[in-house]
Structure formats: C-alpha cells, structure tokens
C-alpha cells in the first residue's frame, strides 16, 4: 500500500525530486516529520499547506491507498 508525495519549490530542491512513492503513512504529520529528517527540510509543518488528491486538506485528514499528497511551502512572487 502506497501514496505518491509531490514536492514544490524549496521542498523539491531539498528532496532532489519532484515526487516519490512511499508506503501509506499513519498520518500527514508523521509523513512530513519523516520526510523532514530524510531530506533535511527546514520548514516546520505549520508553515506549509497540504493537499490530498488535488484539494487542500487539513493535517488530520484521513489517507487511503493510492492517494496523492502535496506539501506546498510558501512562495514569494513579484
């Protein structure tokens, strides 16, 4: 059982990939904590938005096999 994780902006740069497939996590919080250690993410989860299957989600949203999770950091524009 797995999920696809998408990375954007600074998270993509730190991970070195734009997506990866991972085992179905217990929760979004647990998944981000694991990925922060693995990839050296410096942004706390509170600074990110998270989306599940293309829609913004809460950090306590339930996950299911095959879902697509996107961690979206703040971006600057001009």
N, C-alpha and C positions, 0 to 999 in steps of 0.2 A: 504494500500500500504506500503510495507516494503522492507528493504535491509538487507543483512547479513554483519556484520562487523567482520573481523578476526584480532586478535591481535598476535603479535610476540614479543619474547624476553622480554625486560623490560616493554613494554606496557601490555603484557599478565600478567606479575607478578603484576603490579599495578591494573589492572582490575579484577584480580582473576578469569578470564575465558579466554578461547581461542577464543570464538566467541559469538556474541549475535545478535539477530534480533531486528531491530529498525525501526521506521517509516521512510519513504522516506524523506531524508533531502533536504533542499533548495540547499545546495552546500557542497562540501567536506570540505571547510574551516569552514563553520558553524557547520558541524557534528563534526569535530575534536575539535573545541572550546568547544562545549557542552560536549563531552566526556572527555576532559581535566579537566573540572570542576567536572564532575561526579566521575571520577576515580582518580583524583589527578595527572594526567600526568604532568611531569615537562619539557619534551622536547617540544620546540617550533616546529610548523609545518614545518618551514624552514629546520629543521634537519632530517625530515622524507622523505621517499619515499612513494608514494601511488600507489596502483594498483586497477584497476576496472576490474572485470571478468577475472583475471589472467594475465593481461597485465599492465605494468607500465603506469601510466596516469599522466596528468597534474592536478594541483589543481583546474583548472576551467573546467575540463571535465564534460559533462552532465551526469546526473544519471537517471536511469529508474527503474521502479518497478522490484524487484527481483534480482537486481544486487548484486554482492559480492565485498565488499570493504576491502582492506587490508592496514593497516597502518604499515609500516616497518621501525623500528628505525635502527640507525647504530649499527653494531655489531662488536665486536672485536674477533679476532681469533689468533691462534698461532700454 
